[in-house]
Amino acid sequence: MNFLELKDFLDLKVEQYNNTDFIASDPIQIPHLFTKKQDIEIAGFLSATIAWGNRKMIIKNGLRIVELFDYAPHDFILNHSEKDLKSLGNFVHRTFNDEDLLCFINQLNQLYKQHESLENVFFSAPEKDLQYNISLFKILFFNEKTTGRSVKHISDPQKGSAAKRLNMFLRWMVRQDNKGVDFGIWQKIKPSDLSCPLDVHSGNVARKLGLLTRTQNDAKALFELDSNLRLLDKNDPVKYDFALFGLGVFEKF
């Protein structure tokens, strides 16, 4: 199909999947349990962090995290006791376990003591592109004393990663779709600067549609895909995540 046919096709698929029916089968349902900005951020960030593998298990374990937080993520992060932390003792999602969750709680505690919102942390280098900011976020999240297994759970675009989970989290926080799916609660980052969450599903569909030629799902592939999606819509390129993901997961395109 030519460019206009491709755009029309993908725009129709965006309309098909970018609606509240999408929420029930997606990890975004977990931050949708909340209305307070910081609760949405924390629930979204941790749900995105464990978003690999079976989607039902991702949702189950994301819900378990907010249950462990007594459905008050921000209050828990700031005011938890040692007794509260003992309840985390048997949490595990694939390679993300209770040790990692405890580390993330401690690091979030430090960030929220310094910043009102995670938005301020991601926007700490506004003159750079957003993928650079993700790399900087990892540096700020894990201070120089943080070592060991937990560091691997945040990707670094500067080291070649497509950073699928953080780009998905940023889509949730930044993009205002007026459809009740993405939250649009962050104002300092423009939707036009977002990158598509590139995973096996969206990558395979993008290749079949001629939007991606690189075979690896890495930072170079993300740049190629982003460049093509911005030709389709320069103001809201990541809306096509719904189309690519929906075609791959639900339609086995």
Summary of the structure (lengths in Angstrom):
residues: 253
radius of gyration: 17.8
end to end distance: 15.2
largest distance: 60.6
contacts: 770
relative contact order: 0.13
helix: 62%
strand: 2%
